[in-house]
Amino acid sequence: MVSPDQVASMIKTGLPDAEVQVQDLTGGGDHYQVVVVSALFEGRSLVQRHQLVYRALQQEMDSEAIHALTMKTYTPQDWQALPTA
Amino acid sequence: MTQDVQQRIDSLVQQNKIMVFMKGTKLMPQCGFSNNVVQILNVLGVPFETCDVLADPEIRQGIKEYSSWPTIPQVYINGEFVGGSDILIELYQKGELQQMAEVALAS
């Protein structure tokens, strides 16, 4: 089990320029939804983007401290182009 | 991962145009994310093969090393790792999954 802040800081360690939003889906600390915005995603496929985030959370994923992780990955341009709700 | 497990995964991935490593089976998915993948492929109406990792712990561990992807389900099209549940959903919403499946089945 990990806290949302821990998840955010671990992603930022792996992707130093990243802006990260973390949502605990169940309140149980092991099902997370994250939104990550980073220039490192430029030119990378969805799978490669997700692998970057998974690598930043390697231990937690292997130990199943995080059981399920859903993610949305954007480059800064994608993010600006999003229609603001 | 042992050589034998690697070979078993290789053959499954190479011999099936669309291959899904999931928890449970097509008819009885045992996990919401695995169910998402099965439903999407059913809606596309494409033939796909599945492997229940719950029934095969060696494959369950080996597949994570094989694709360096830590979660299940995992979808392979034409021998290539495509992604897990949320990537499938995103590709489906963009219409890219339909294209990928058609190209694979036609090849």
N, CA and C atoms of all chains as a GROMACS GRO file, in nm:
protein
  576
    1MET      N    1   0.085  -0.119   0.000
    1MET     CA    2   0.000   0.000   0.000
    1MET      C    3   0.089   0.124   0.000
    2VAL      N    4   0.053   0.218  -0.083
    2VAL     CA    5   0.132   0.341  -0.088
    2VAL      C    6   0.038   0.461  -0.089
    3SER      N    7   0.089   0.576  -0.055
    3SER     CA    8   0.001   0.695  -0.054
    3SER      C    9   0.011   0.765  -0.190
    4PRO      N   10  -0.092   0.841  -0.225
    4PRO     CA   11  -0.088   0.915  -0.352
    4PRO      C   12   0.037   1.001  -0.366
    5ASP      N   13   0.082   1.064  -0.256
    5ASP     CA   14   0.201   1.150  -0.267
    5ASP      C   15   0.324   1.067  -0.302
    6GLN      N   16   0.332   0.946  -0.242
    6GLN     CA   17   0.447   0.860  -0.272
    6GLN      C   18   0.447   0.824  -0.421
    7VAL      N   19   0.326   0.792  -0.472
    7VAL     CA   20   0.317   0.756  -0.614
    7VAL      C   21   0.365   0.874  -0.699
    8ALA      N   22   0.317   0.993  -0.666
    8ALA     CA   23   0.354   1.111  -0.744
    8ALA      C   24   0.505   1.134  -0.738
    9SER      N   25   0.563   1.122  -0.618
    9SER     CA   26   0.707   1.153  -0.607
    9SER      C   27   0.790   1.048  -0.680
   10MET      N   28   0.745   0.922  -0.676
   10MET     CA   29   0.822   0.818  -0.747
   10MET      C   30   0.818   0.841  -0.898
   11ILE      N   31   0.703   0.883  -0.948
   11ILE     CA   32   0.694   0.909  -1.093
   11ILE      C   33   0.784   1.027  -1.129
   12LYS      N   34   0.786   1.127  -1.039
   12LYS     CA   35   0.870   1.246  -1.068
   12LYS      C   36   1.018   1.211  -1.061
   13THR      N   37   1.054   1.110  -0.980
   13THR     CA   38   1.194   1.069  -0.976
   13THR      C   39   1.233   1.009  -1.111
   14GLY      N   40   1.138   0.932  -1.166
   14GLY     CA   41   1.168   0.868  -1.295
   14GLY      C   42   1.154   0.964  -1.411
   15LEU      N   43   1.060   1.062  -1.397
   15LEU     CA   44   1.036   1.157  -1.507
   15LEU      C   45   1.045   1.298  -1.446
   16PRO      N   46   1.169   1.348  -1.433
   16PRO     CA   47   1.193   1.472  -1.355
   16PRO      C   48   1.105   1.591  -1.397
   17ASP      N   49   1.069   1.600  -1.525
   17ASP     CA   50   0.993   1.720  -1.567
   17ASP      C   51   0.844   1.697  -1.558
   18ALA      N   52   0.802   1.581  -1.505
   18ALA     CA   53   0.661   1.542  -1.515
   18ALA      C   54   0.572   1.624  -1.422
   19GLU      N   55   0.451   1.652  -1.475
   19GLU     CA   56   0.342   1.700  -1.390
   19GLU      C   57   0.255   1.577  -1.366
   20VAL      N   58   0.221   1.550  -1.243
   20VAL     CA   59   0.152   1.424  -1.211
   20VAL      C   60   0.026   1.451  -1.129
   21GLN      N   61  -0.084   1.387  -1.172
   21GLN     CA   62  -0.206   1.390  -1.090
   21GLN      C   63  -0.233   1.245  -1.049
   22VAL      N   64  -0.254   1.220  -0.920
   22VAL     CA   65  -0.275   1.082  -0.872
   22VAL      C   66  -0.411   1.072  -0.804
   23GLN      N   67  -0.484   0.968  -0.841
   23GLN     CA   68  -0.616   0.948  -0.780
   23GLN      C   69  -0.623   0.805  -0.726
   24ASP      N   70  -0.655   0.791  -0.598
   24ASP     CA   71  -0.671   0.657  -0.540
   24ASP      C   72  -0.813   0.613  -0.570
   25LEU      N   73  -0.826   0.511  -0.657
   25LEU     CA   74  -0.960   0.476  -0.708
   25LEU      C   75  -1.048   0.412  -0.602
   26THR      N   76  -0.986   0.338  -0.509
   26THR     CA   77  -1.072   0.264  -0.416
   26THR      C   78  -1.054   0.309  -0.271
   27GLY      N   79  -0.955   0.397  -0.249
   27GLY     CA   80  -0.930   0.437  -0.110
   27GLY      C   81  -0.844   0.335  -0.037
   28GLY      N   82  -0.811   0.226  -0.108
   28GLY     CA   83  -0.734   0.119  -0.043
   28GLY      C   84  -0.584   0.133  -0.064
   29GLY      N   85  -0.544   0.234  -0.142
   29GLY     CA   86  -0.400   0.258  -0.158
   29GLY      C   87  -0.333   0.160  -0.253
   30ASP      N   88  -0.413   0.085  -0.336
   30ASP     CA   89  -0.343  -0.006  -0.429
   30ASP      C   90  -0.407  -0.006  -0.568
   31HIS      N   91  -0.512   0.072  -0.588
   31HIS     CA   92  -0.571   0.088  -0.723
   31HIS      C   93  -0.562   0.236  -0.757
   32TYR      N   94  -0.472   0.270  -0.848
   32TYR     CA   95  -0.450   0.411  -0.876
   32TYR      C   96  -0.480   0.448  -1.020
   33GLN      N   97  -0.523   0.572  -1.040
   33GLN     CA   98  -0.533   0.632  -1.174
   33GLN      C   99  -0.440   0.753  -1.172
   34VAL      N  100  -0.353   0.760  -1.271
   34VAL     CA  101  -0.262   0.875  -1.274
   34VAL      C  102  -0.267   0.943  -1.410
   35VAL      N  103  -0.247   1.074  -1.407
   35VAL     CA  104  -0.232   1.151  -1.531
   35VAL      C  105  -0.089   1.206  -1.526
   36VAL      N  106  -0.012   1.180  -1.631
   36VAL     CA  107   0.128   1.224  -1.631
   36VAL      C  108   0.154   1.308  -1.757
   37VAL      N  109   0.209   1.427  -1.736
   37VAL     CA  110   0.241   1.515  -1.850
   37VAL      C  111   0.393   1.531  -1.849
   38SER      N  112   0.458   1.490  -1.960
   38SER     CA  113   0.605   1.502  -1.963
   38SER      C  114   0.652   1.514  -2.108
   39ALA      N  115   0.756   1.594  -2.126
   39ALA     CA  116   0.811   1.611  -2.262
   39ALA      C  117   0.881   1.482  -2.306
   40LEU      N  118   0.913   1.396  -2.209
   40LEU     CA  119   0.982   1.271  -2.244
   40LEU      C  120   0.892   1.179  -2.327
   41PHE      N  121   0.761   1.208  -2.326
   41PHE     CA  122   0.668   1.122  -2.402
   41PHE      C  123   0.671   1.151  -2.551
   42GLU      N  124   0.729   1.266  -2.586
   42GLU     CA  125   0.726   1.306  -2.728
   42GLU      C  126   0.784   1.196  -2.816
   43GLY      N  127   0.712   1.163  -2.924
   43GLY     CA  128   0.764   1.065  -3.020
   43GLY      C  129   0.758   0.922  -2.970
   44ARG      N  130   0.698   0.901  -2.852
   44ARG     CA  131   0.691   0.763  -2.800
   44ARG      C  132   0.549   0.711  -2.814
   45SER      N  133   0.539   0.580  -2.842
   45SER     CA  134   0.407   0.519  -2.854
   45SER      C  135   0.345   0.509  -2.714
   46LEU      N  136   0.213   0.477  -2.713
   46LEU     CA  137   0.143   0.462  -2.585
   46LEU      C  138   0.215   0.361  -2.497
   47VAL      N  139   0.251   0.247  -2.555
   47VAL     CA  140   0.314   0.141  -2.474
   47VAL      C  141   0.444   0.193  -2.414
   48GLN      N  142   0.525   0.262  -2.495
   48GLN     CA  143   0.654   0.312  -2.444
   48GLN      C  144   0.632   0.414  -2.334
   49ARG      N  145   0.531   0.499  -2.352
   49ARG     CA  146   0.502   0.599  -2.248
   49ARG      C  147   0.466   0.529  -2.117
   50HIS      N  148   0.376   0.431  -2.129
   50HIS     CA  149   0.333   0.362  -2.006
   50HIS      C  150   0.450   0.288  -1.942
   51GLN      N  151   0.540   0.232  -2.028
   51GLN     CA  152   0.654   0.157  -1.970
   51GLN      C  153   0.744   0.250  -1.890
   52LEU      N  154   0.757   0.377  -1.937
   52LEU     CA  155   0.839   0.474  -1.862
   52LEU      C  156   0.781   0.492  -1.722
   53VAL      N  157   0.649   0.504  -1.716
   53VAL     CA  158   0.585   0.526  -1.585
   53VAL      C  159   0.597   0.400  -1.500
   54TYR      N  160   0.576   0.283  -1.562
   54TYR     CA  161   0.587   0.157  -1.486
   54TYR      C  162   0.727   0.139  -1.431
   55ARG      N  163   0.829   0.180  -1.514
   55ARG     CA  164   0.967   0.162  -1.467
   55ARG      C  165   0.991   0.248  -1.342
   56ALA      N  166   0.928   0.367  -1.339
   56ALA     CA  167   0.945   0.455  -1.222
   56ALA      C  168   0.879   0.392  -1.099
   57LEU      N  169   0.786   0.301  -1.122
   57LEU     CA  170   0.713   0.241  -1.008
   57LEU      C  171   0.744   0.094  -0.996
   58GLN      N  172   0.861   0.051  -1.050
   58GLN     CA  173   0.896  -0.091  -1.061
   58GLN      C  174   0.874  -0.169  -0.931
   59GLN      N  175   0.939  -0.123  -0.821
   59GLN     CA  176   0.928  -0.203  -0.698
   59GLN      C  177   0.783  -0.219  -0.655
   60GLU      N  178   0.709  -0.107  -0.658
   60GLU     CA  179   0.572  -0.111  -0.606
   60GLU      C  180   0.485  -0.203  -0.690
   61MET      N  181   0.515  -0.207  -0.823
   61MET     CA  182   0.435  -0.294  -0.911
   61MET      C  183   0.471  -0.441  -0.885
   62ASP      N  184   0.602  -0.469  -0.873
   62ASP     CA  185   0.645  -0.608  -0.854
   62ASP      C  186   0.596  -0.662  -0.721
   63SER      N  187   0.600  -0.575  -0.617
   63SER     CA  188   0.558  -0.622  -0.484
   63SER      C  189   0.406  -0.617  -0.472
   64GLU      N  190   0.340  -0.572  -0.578
   64GLU     CA  191   0.193  -0.558  -0.580
   64GLU      C  192   0.145  -0.463  -0.470
   65ALA      N  193   0.239  -0.374  -0.420
   65ALA     CA  194   0.191  -0.267  -0.330
   65ALA      C  195   0.089  -0.186  -0.411
   66ILE      N  196   0.119  -0.172  -0.543
   66ILE     CA  197   0.019  -0.115  -0.634
   66ILE      C  198  -0.035  -0.234  -0.714
   67HIS      N  199  -0.161  -0.263  -0.698
   67HIS     CA  200  -0.218  -0.381  -0.765
   67HIS      C  201  -0.263  -0.346  -0.906
   68ALA      N  202  -0.324  -0.226  -0.921
   68ALA     CA  203  -0.374  -0.189  -1.053
   68ALA      C  204  -0.345  -0.041  -1.076
   69LEU      N  205  -0.299  -0.012  -1.199
   69LEU     CA  206  -0.265   0.128  -1.230
   69LEU      C  207  -0.321   0.161  -1.367
   70THR      N  208  -0.408   0.259  -1.370
   70THR     CA  209  -0.459   0.307  -1.499
   70THR      C  210  -0.394   0.442  -1.522
   71MET      N  211  -0.352   0.470  -1.648
   71MET     CA  212  -0.284   0.598  -1.665
   71MET      C  213  -0.317   0.665  -1.797
   72LYS      N  214  -0.308   0.798  -1.793
   72LYS     CA  215  -0.321   0.879  -1.914
   72LYS      C  216  -0.188   0.954  -1.928
   73THR      N  217  -0.129   0.946  -2.047
   73THR     CA  218   0.002   1.010  -2.064
   73THR      C  219  -0.008   1.117  -2.173
   74TYR      N  220   0.041   1.236  -2.144
   74TYR     CA  221   0.033   1.347  -2.240
   74TYR      C  222   0.169   1.413  -2.252
   75THR      N  223   0.198   1.464  -2.373
   75THR     CA  224   0.310   1.558  -2.384
   75THR      C  225   0.253   1.695  -2.346
   76PRO      N  226   0.341   1.791  -2.314
   76PRO     CA  227   0.290   1.925  -2.279
   76PRO      C  228   0.196   1.981  -2.388
   77GLN      N  229   0.229   1.954  -2.516
   77GLN     CA  230   0.141   2.006  -2.624
   77GLN      C  231   0.004   1.936  -2.617
   78ASP      N  232   0.005   1.802  -2.602
   78ASP     CA  233  -0.124   1.731  -2.591
   78ASP      C  234  -0.208   1.797  -2.482
   79TRP      N  235  -0.139   1.823  -2.370
   79TRP     CA  236  -0.210   1.869  -2.251
   79TRP      C  237  -0.277   2.004  -2.277
   80GLN      N  238  -0.197   2.095  -2.344
   80GLN     CA  239  -0.257   2.226  -2.372
   80GLN      C  240  -0.374   2.212  -2.470
   81ALA      N  241  -0.363   2.115  -2.560
   81ALA     CA  242  -0.466   2.104  -2.665
   81ALA      C  243  -0.595   2.045  -2.610
   82LEU      N  244  -0.587   1.991  -2.487
   82LEU     CA  245  -0.708   1.928  -2.432
   82LEU      C  246  -0.815   2.034  -2.409
   83PRO      N  247  -0.940   2.004  -2.444
   83PRO     CA  248  -1.048   2.100  -2.413
   83PRO      C  249  -1.061   2.110  -2.261
   84THR      N  250  -1.048   2.228  -2.206
   84THR     CA  251  -1.056   2.236  -2.058
   84THR      C  252  -1.203   2.223  -2.018
   85ALA      N  253  -1.225   2.135  -1.926
   85ALA     CA  254  -1.365   2.105  -1.888
   85ALA      C  255  -1.427   2.226  -1.819
   86MET      N  256   1.315  -1.641  -1.593
   86MET     CA  257   1.222  -1.722  -1.671
   86MET      C  258   1.299  -1.835  -1.741
   87THR      N  259   1.248  -1.956  -1.736
   87THR     CA  260   1.321  -2.068  -1.797
   87THR      C  261   1.304  -2.065  -1.949
   88GLN      N  262   1.396  -2.132  -2.017
   88GLN     CA  263   1.393  -2.139  -2.164
   88GLN      C  264   1.258  -2.194  -2.211
   89ASP      N  265   1.213  -2.295  -2.138
   89ASP     CA  266   1.088  -2.363  -2.176
   89ASP      C  267   0.971  -2.265  -2.172
   90VAL      N  268   0.964  -2.182  -2.066
   90VAL     CA  269   0.852  -2.087  -2.055
   90VAL      C  270   0.863  -1.984  -2.168
   91GLN      N  271   0.987  -1.938  -2.193
   91GLN     CA  272   1.008  -1.840  -2.301
   91GLN      C  273   0.957  -1.896  -2.434
   92GLN      N  274   0.992  -2.024  -2.459
   92GLN     CA  275   0.949  -2.086  -2.586
   92GLN      C  276   0.797  -2.099  -2.592
   93ARG      N  277   0.737  -2.135  -2.478
   93ARG     CA  278   0.591  -2.151  -2.479
   93ARG      C  279   0.524  -2.016  -2.509
   94ILE      N  280   0.577  -1.910  -2.449
   94ILE     CA  281   0.519  -1.777  -2.474
   94ILE      C  282   0.542  -1.739  -2.620
   95ASP      N  283   0.665  -1.758  -2.666
   95ASP     CA  284   0.696  -1.725  -2.806
   95ASP      C  285   0.598  -1.792  -2.902
   96SER      N  286   0.575  -1.921  -2.880
   96SER     CA  287   0.489  -1.993  -2.977
   96SER      C  288   0.346  -1.942  -2.968
   97LEU      N  289   0.299  -1.916  -2.847
   97LEU     CA  290   0.162  -1.862  -2.833
   97LEU      C  291   0.151  -1.728  -2.906
   98VAL      N  292   0.252  -1.645  -2.887
   98VAL     CA  293   0.247  -1.509  -2.944
   98VAL      C  294   0.262  -1.514  -3.096
   99GLN      N  295   0.346  -1.606  -3.145
   99GLN     CA  296   0.371  -1.611  -3.290
   99GLN      C  297   0.257  -1.680  -3.364
  100GLN      N  298   0.196  -1.782  -3.299
  100GLN     CA  299   0.097  -1.863  -3.373
  100GLN      C  300  -0.042  -1.801  -3.374
  101ASN      N  301  -0.065  -1.702  -3.290
  101ASN     CA  302  -0.199  -1.643  -3.284
  101ASN      C  303  -0.193  -1.497  -3.326
  102LYS      N  304  -0.271  -1.460  -3.428
  102LYS     CA  305  -0.269  -1.322  -3.478
  102LYS      C  306  -0.300  -1.226  -3.363
  103ILE      N  307  -0.405  -1.264  -3.285
  103ILE     CA  308  -0.439  -1.180  -3.169
  103ILE      C  309  -0.435  -1.271  -3.046
  104MET      N  310  -0.342  -1.240  -2.955
  104MET     CA  311  -0.320  -1.326  -2.837
  104MET      C  312  -0.338  -1.246  -2.709
  105VAL      N  313  -0.420  -1.298  -2.616
  105VAL     CA  314  -0.445  -1.224  -2.492
  105VAL      C  315  -0.404  -1.310  -2.373
  106PHE      N  316  -0.312  -1.261  -2.292
  106PHE     CA  317  -0.279  -1.326  -2.165
  106PHE      C  318  -0.364  -1.256  -2.060
  107MET      N  319  -0.452  -1.331  -1.997
  107MET     CA  320  -0.552  -1.269  -1.910
  107MET      C  321  -0.574  -1.352  -1.784
  108LYS      N  322  -0.647  -1.292  -1.691
  108LYS     CA  323  -0.689  -1.367  -1.571
  108LYS      C  324  -0.827  -1.421  -1.600
  109GLY      N  325  -0.836  -1.554  -1.611
  109GLY     CA  326  -0.965  -1.616  -1.641
  109GLY      C  327  -0.972  -1.653  -1.788
  110THR      N  328  -1.095  -1.675  -1.837
  110THR     CA  329  -1.113  -1.716  -1.977
  110THR      C  330  -1.208  -1.618  -2.045
  111LYS      N  331  -1.223  -1.637  -2.177
  111LYS     CA  332  -1.314  -1.550  -2.253
  111LYS      C  333  -1.452  -1.546  -2.189
  112LEU      N  334  -1.500  -1.667  -2.152
  112LEU     CA  335  -1.636  -1.674  -2.099
  112LEU      C  336  -1.641  -1.634  -1.953
  113MET      N  337  -1.528  -1.657  -1.880
  113MET     CA  338  -1.527  -1.629  -1.736
  113MET      C  339  -1.404  -1.544  -1.701
  114PRO      N  340  -1.401  -1.417  -1.744
  114PRO     CA  341  -1.288  -1.332  -1.701
  114PRO      C  342  -1.292  -1.316  -1.549
  115GLN      N  343  -1.174  -1.322  -1.488
  115GLN     CA  344  -1.170  -1.316  -1.341
  115GLN      C  345  -1.124  -1.180  -1.290
  116CYS      N  346  -1.118  -1.083  -1.382
  116CYS     CA  347  -1.066  -0.952  -1.337
  116CYS      C  348  -1.124  -0.849  -1.430
  117GLY      N  349  -1.158  -0.733  -1.374
  117GLY     CA  350  -1.225  -0.627  -1.451
  117GLY      C  351  -1.145  -0.583  -1.572
  118PHE      N  352  -1.012  -0.573  -1.551
  118PHE     CA  353  -0.929  -0.526  -1.662
  118PHE      C  354  -0.926  -0.631  -1.773
  119SER      N  355  -0.914  -0.758  -1.735
  119SER     CA  356  -0.916  -0.865  -1.837
  119SER      C  357  -1.051  -0.865  -1.909
  120ASN      N  358  -1.155  -0.838  -1.832
  120ASN     CA  359  -1.289  -0.836  -1.894
  120ASN      C  360  -1.300  -0.724  -1.996
  121ASN      N  361  -1.241  -0.606  -1.964
  121ASN     CA  362  -1.243  -0.495  -2.060
  121ASN      C  363  -1.189  -0.540  -2.196
  122VAL      N  364  -1.074  -0.606  -2.190
  122VAL     CA  365  -1.006  -0.647  -2.314
  122VAL      C  366  -1.094  -0.745  -2.393
  123VAL      N  367  -1.150  -0.842  -2.321
  123VAL     CA  368  -1.234  -0.942  -2.388
  123VAL      C  369  -1.356  -0.875  -2.452
  124GLN      N  370  -1.417  -0.782  -2.378
  124GLN     CA  371  -1.538  -0.715  -2.433
  124GLN      C  372  -1.503  -0.636  -2.558
  125ILE      N  373  -1.392  -0.563  -2.554
  125ILE     CA  374  -1.353  -0.481  -2.671
  125ILE      C  375  -1.333  -0.570  -2.793
  126LEU      N  376  -1.259  -0.680  -2.775
  126LEU     CA  377  -1.233  -0.769  -2.888
  126LEU      C  378  -1.362  -0.835  -2.936
  127ASN      N  379  -1.452  -0.863  -2.844
  127ASN     CA  380  -1.582  -0.919  -2.884
  127ASN      C  381  -1.661  -0.818  -2.968
  128VAL      N  382  -1.658  -0.692  -2.924
  128VAL     CA  383  -1.732  -0.588  -2.998
  128VAL      C  384  -1.672  -0.575  -3.139
  129LEU      N  385  -1.539  -0.583  -3.149
  129LEU     CA  386  -1.475  -0.574  -3.282
  129LEU      C  387  -1.506  -0.698  -3.365
  130GLY      N  388  -1.546  -0.807  -3.297
  130GLY     CA  389  -1.582  -0.930  -3.368
  130GLY      C  390  -1.462  -0.997  -3.433
  131VAL      N  391  -1.345  -0.980  -3.371
  131VAL     CA  392  -1.226  -1.044  -3.429
  131VAL      C  393  -1.194  -1.171  -3.351
  132PRO      N  394  -1.142  -1.273  -3.421
  132PRO     CA  395  -1.105  -1.397  -3.351
  132PRO      C  396  -0.980  -1.371  -3.266
  133PHE      N  397  -0.978  -1.422  -3.144
  133PHE     CA  398  -0.856  -1.406  -3.062
  133PHE      C  399  -0.841  -1.526  -2.970
  134GLU      N  400  -0.715  -1.554  -2.935
  134GLU     CA  401  -0.684  -1.666  -2.847
  134GLU      C  402  -0.651  -1.612  -2.709
  135THR      N  403  -0.684  -1.689  -2.604
  135THR     CA  404  -0.652  -1.640  -2.469
  135THR      C  405  -0.571  -1.746  -2.394
  136CYS      N  406  -0.500  -1.699  -2.292
  136CYS     CA  407  -0.427  -1.790  -2.203
  136CYS      C  408  -0.457  -1.744  -2.061
  137ASP      N  409  -0.509  -1.835  -1.979
  137ASP     CA  410  -0.546  -1.800  -1.842
  137ASP      C  411  -0.423  -1.810  -1.752
  138VAL      N  412  -0.365  -1.694  -1.717
  138VAL     CA  413  -0.242  -1.697  -1.637
  138VAL      C  414  -0.267  -1.747  -1.494
  139LEU      N  415  -0.393  -1.743  -1.452
  139LEU     CA  416  -0.423  -1.793  -1.317
  139LEU      C  417  -0.401  -1.943  -1.309
  140ALA      N  418  -0.418  -2.008  -1.427
  140ALA     CA  419  -0.401  -2.153  -1.430
  140ALA      C  420  -0.257  -2.191  -1.460
  141ASP      N  421  -0.172  -2.092  -1.483
  141ASP     CA  422  -0.034  -2.122  -1.524
  141ASP      C  423   0.063  -2.021  -1.462
  142PRO      N  424   0.103  -2.040  -1.336
  142PRO     CA  425   0.187  -1.942  -1.264
  142PRO      C  426   0.318  -1.910  -1.337
  143GLU      N  427   0.373  -2.010  -1.409
  143GLU     CA  428   0.501  -1.986  -1.479
  143GLU      C  429   0.482  -1.882  -1.588
  144ILE      N  430   0.372  -1.898  -1.664
  144ILE     CA  431   0.343  -1.801  -1.771
  144ILE      C  432   0.312  -1.665  -1.707
  145ARG      N  433   0.239  -1.667  -1.596
  145ARG     CA  434   0.198  -1.542  -1.530
  145ARG      C  435   0.321  -1.459  -1.494
  146GLN      N  436   0.427  -1.524  -1.446
  146GLN     CA  437   0.550  -1.449  -1.411
  146GLN      C  438   0.632  -1.420  -1.536
  147GLY      N  439   0.642  -1.523  -1.622
  147GLY     CA  440   0.726  -1.510  -1.742
  147GLY      C  441   0.678  -1.400  -1.835
  148ILE      N  442   0.546  -1.385  -1.848
  148ILE     CA  443   0.494  -1.287  -1.945
  148ILE      C  444   0.533  -1.145  -1.904
  149LYS      N  445   0.546  -1.123  -1.773
  149LYS     CA  446   0.583  -0.988  -1.727
  149LYS      C  447   0.726  -0.956  -1.767
  150GLU      N  448   0.812  -1.057  -1.765
  150GLU     CA  449   0.951  -1.036  -1.808
  150GLU      C  450   0.958  -1.024  -1.960
  151TYR      N  451   0.875  -1.108  -2.025
  151TYR     CA  452   0.878  -1.116  -2.172
  151TYR      C  453   0.854  -0.978  -2.235
  152SER      N  454   0.758  -0.903  -2.176
  152SER     CA  455   0.722  -0.774  -2.236
  152SER      C  456   0.771  -0.657  -2.151
  153SER      N  457   0.840  -0.688  -2.045
  153SER     CA  458   0.877  -0.592  -1.939
  153SER      C  459   0.758  -0.500  -1.907
  154TRP      N  460   0.646  -0.571  -1.881
  154TRP     CA  461   0.520  -0.500  -1.849
  154TRP      C  462   0.464  -0.570  -1.725
  155PRO      N  463   0.443  -0.498  -1.615
  155PRO     CA  464   0.419  -0.565  -1.487
  155PRO      C  465   0.278  -0.613  -1.462
  156THR      N  466   0.184  -0.586  -1.555
  156THR     CA  467   0.046  -0.624  -1.519
  156THR      C  468  -0.017  -0.716  -1.623
  157ILE      N  469  -0.127  -0.774  -1.581
  157ILE     CA  470  -0.210  -0.859  -1.668
  157ILE      C  471  -0.343  -0.787  -1.679
  158PRO      N  472  -0.413  -0.780  -1.792
  158PRO     CA  473  -0.391  -0.855  -1.914
  158PRO      C  474  -0.284  -0.794  -2.004
  159GLN      N  475  -0.238  -0.875  -2.097
  159GLN     CA  476  -0.146  -0.827  -2.200
  159GLN      C  477  -0.195  -0.875  -2.336
  160VAL      N  478  -0.199  -0.782  -2.431
  160VAL     CA  479  -0.250  -0.815  -2.565
  160VAL      C  480  -0.137  -0.806  -2.668
  161TYR      N  481  -0.130  -0.909  -2.752
  161TYR     CA  482  -0.030  -0.913  -2.860
  161TYR      C  483  -0.103  -0.924  -2.993
  162ILE      N  484  -0.064  -0.839  -3.089
  162ILE     CA  485  -0.122  -0.848  -3.223
  162ILE      C  486  -0.007  -0.868  -3.321
  163ASN      N  487  -0.019  -0.976  -3.403
  163ASN     CA  488   0.088  -1.008  -3.500
  163ASN      C  489   0.223  -1.022  -3.430
  164GLY      N  490   0.222  -1.082  -3.313
  164GLY     CA  491   0.346  -1.110  -3.241
  164GLY      C  492   0.403  -0.990  -3.168
  165GLU      N  493   0.331  -0.878  -3.174
  165GLU     CA  494   0.386  -0.756  -3.109
  165GLU      C  495   0.302  -0.718  -2.987
  166PHE      N  496   0.373  -0.678  -2.880
  166PHE     CA  497   0.301  -0.638  -2.759
  166PHE      C  498   0.231  -0.505  -2.783
  167VAL      N  499   0.100  -0.501  -2.762
  167VAL     CA  500   0.022  -0.379  -2.787
  167VAL      C  501  -0.004  -0.303  -2.658
  168GLY      N  502  -0.038  -0.376  -2.553
  168GLY     CA  503  -0.060  -0.306  -2.426
  168GLY      C  504  -0.157  -0.380  -2.336
  169GLY      N  505  -0.197  -0.309  -2.228
  169GLY     CA  506  -0.292  -0.366  -2.133
  169GLY      C  507  -0.430  -0.307  -2.154
  170SER      N  508  -0.507  -0.311  -2.049
  170SER     CA  509  -0.648  -0.273  -2.061
  170SER      C  510  -0.664  -0.128  -2.104
  171ASP      N  511  -0.598  -0.034  -2.036
  171ASP     CA  512  -0.627   0.107  -2.068
  171ASP      C  513  -0.573   0.148  -2.205
  172ILE      N  514  -0.462   0.083  -2.248
  172ILE     CA  515  -0.414   0.116  -2.383
  172ILE      C  516  -0.513   0.063  -2.488
  173LEU      N  517  -0.566  -0.058  -2.461
  173LEU     CA  518  -0.665  -0.115  -2.554
  173LEU      C  519  -0.786  -0.022  -2.566
  174ILE      N  520  -0.829   0.028  -2.451
  174ILE     CA  521  -0.946   0.117  -2.452
  174ILE      C  522  -0.915   0.242  -2.535
  175GLU      N  523  -0.795   0.299  -2.512
  175GLU     CA  524  -0.758   0.423  -2.582
  175GLU      C  525  -0.747   0.397  -2.733
  176LEU      N  526  -0.682   0.285  -2.770
  176LEU     CA  527  -0.667   0.252  -2.913
  176LEU      C  528  -0.804   0.228  -2.977
  177TYR      N  529  -0.892   0.163  -2.899
  177TYR     CA  530  -1.027   0.134  -2.950
  177TYR      C  531  -1.102   0.265  -2.973
  178GLN      N  532  -1.094   0.355  -2.876
  178GLN     CA  533  -1.167   0.483  -2.889
  178GLN      C  534  -1.116   0.563  -3.008
  179LYS      N  535  -0.985   0.549  -3.038
  179LYS     CA  536  -0.929   0.625  -3.152
  179LYS      C  537  -0.950   0.552  -3.284
  180GLY      N  538  -1.007   0.430  -3.278
  180GLY     CA  539  -1.028   0.354  -3.401
  180GLY      C  540  -0.902   0.284  -3.450
  181GLU      N  541  -0.792   0.303  -3.377
  181GLU     CA  542  -0.664   0.242  -3.423
  181GLU      C  543  -0.666   0.090  -3.404
  182LEU      N  544  -0.736   0.044  -3.300
  182LEU     CA  545  -0.734  -0.100  -3.270
  182LEU      C  546  -0.799  -0.178  -3.385
  183GLN      N  547  -0.909  -0.123  -3.436
  183GLN     CA  548  -0.980  -0.187  -3.548
  183GLN      C  549  -0.883  -0.207  -3.665
  184GLN      N  550  -0.809  -0.100  -3.696
  184GLN     CA  551  -0.712  -0.105  -3.808
  184GLN      C  552  -0.607  -0.213  -3.783
  185MET      N  553  -0.551  -0.210  -3.662
  185MET     CA  554  -0.443  -0.303  -3.628
  185MET      C  555  -0.492  -0.447  -3.643
  186ALA      N  556  -0.614  -0.471  -3.596
  186ALA     CA  557  -0.670  -0.607  -3.601
  186ALA      C  558  -0.689  -0.650  -3.747
  187GLU      N  559  -0.744  -0.558  -3.828
  187GLU     CA  560  -0.771  -0.593  -3.969
  187GLU      C  561  -0.640  -0.623  -4.042
  188VAL      N  562  -0.539  -0.540  -4.016
  188VAL     CA  563  -0.408  -0.562  -4.083
  188VAL      C  564  -0.353  -0.698  -4.043
  189ALA      N  565  -0.364  -0.729  -3.915
  189ALA     CA  566  -0.308  -0.855  -3.865
  189ALA      C  567  -0.381  -0.974  -3.928
  190LEU      N  568  -0.515  -0.964  -3.930
  190LEU     CA  569  -0.593  -1.078  -3.980
  190LEU      C  570  -0.576  -1.095  -4.130
  191ALA      N  571  -0.545  -0.984  -4.197
  191ALA     CA  572  -0.529  -0.992  -4.344
  191ALA      C  573  -0.391  -1.044  -4.380
  192SER      N  574  -0.296  -1.027  -4.287
  192SER     CA  575  -0.158  -1.063  -4.327
  192SER      C  576  -0.135  -1.214  -4.322
   0.00000   0.00000   0.00000
